[in-house]
C-alpha cells in the first residue's frame, strides 16, 4: 500500500466539511479501500451510521499513532 498523502487528505477533509457530496465521495473511496461496497448515489447524510464518540476518538488515536 502506498504512503498516505496527508496534504491531499487535509484538502479532502476540509472540502468534506463544507460540501457533503465531497464527504460522500471520500467515504466511498475509503469504504472500497476497506473491502466494502460503496454507498449508492441516493445515500444521504440521514442514511449513514451514527458513529459513537468513543469509536471516532479511537479511530483518530489510531490514525494519529500511524502518522507519528
N, C-alpha and C positions, 0 to 999 in steps of 0.2 A: 504494500500500500504506500502511496506517495505521502510525503510530509504534508501536514495540514498547513495551508496558506492562511495565516491568521489575519493578514491585511484584507484578503478577499472576504473572509468570514466576518470581519468587523463591518465592512461595507454592506454585506448581505443582512446582518442583524440590524444595522441602523435603518436600512431600507424596509425591512420587515416590520419594524416598529411603526413606521409611517404608512405602510401600504400592505394591507392584508394579503393581497394577491402575491406579493413577493414572499411573504411569510409562508403561504401555502406551497409555493414553488420550492422554497428552501426545505420545508418539511418533507415534501415528496422526494427530493434528492436524497435526503438523509434516510427516509424510510426504505428506498430502493437499495441504498448502500448497506443497510442493515438486513437485507433479505426479505423485506416486506413489500406488499403491493402498494403502489401509490394511491392516494385518495383520488376519487373521481373529481372532475372539474365542478361538479354540482355540490361538492362538500363546502361547507362554510364554517365559520367560527363556532356556531352552535352545534355542529356535528362532531367536534373534537372532544377528546377526553379532557376532563378537568384534572390536571396534574396537581397532586398534593404538594404542599410546601416542602415537606421532608424529602420528597422524590426529586424535585428540581434542584434543591440545595445539595443533595448527594451527587447528582449528575454534574453540577457546577464544580463541586470539590474535586471530583474525579477528572474533569477536563482541566482544571487548574493544575492538578498534580501532573497530568500528562504533558502539559505545556511547560512545566518547570524544568 
